[in-house]
Amino acid sequence: MAKRNYLIDGSSGTGKSSVSGELRKRGYKTIDGDNELAYRGDPETGRPTDAPGFQYHIWDVDKVREIVANKEDEVAFFCGGSRNFQKFIDAFDNVYVLDVDAETLRERLDRRTVDDWDVNDSVNTTEFVLRLHATKEALPEGITINTARPINEVVDAILEGIEVQF
């Protein structure tokens, strides 16, 4: 997709979709991983499954690598979370991990609707997401970006970080 590719990850509610939308508004190539690459599958084998649960939200590794291999654009951003990021993280020039304080995260999660996520999922509850957020157990290592500020400032911080690498 680009000469330089960046992964933007973070726990649910930290602003991955908002960052993706703002980057697109500014003319950057973005891939919405949760909608364009994700499926329910085994994180180790990639085999599809109908099993419920957060741990089966994975990205199609071959498709990620295929998109990254196309060097038509200067910069592209892959936004979203995946439980198999270890299988393709080496394809990215850098990783940005969105973060926010627990109180703001709870407020964001409580405002979500069925369009944002499965609010009726008995496993992927607000408390579950808050626990994952606190432990960072399902996130890659990367540059932390605080999203408890206006979205334009969040995206500015990300873009400032990549300009250093020109």
Secondary structure, 3 states (H helix, E strand, C coil): CEEEEEEEEECCCCCHHHHHHHHHHCCCEEEEHHHHCEEEECCCCCCECCCCCHHHEEECHHHHHHHHHCCCEEEEEEECCCCCHHHCHHHCCEEEEEECCHHHHHHHHHHCCCCCCCCCCCCCCHHHHHHHHHHCCCCCCCEEEECCCCHHHHHHHHHHHHHCCC
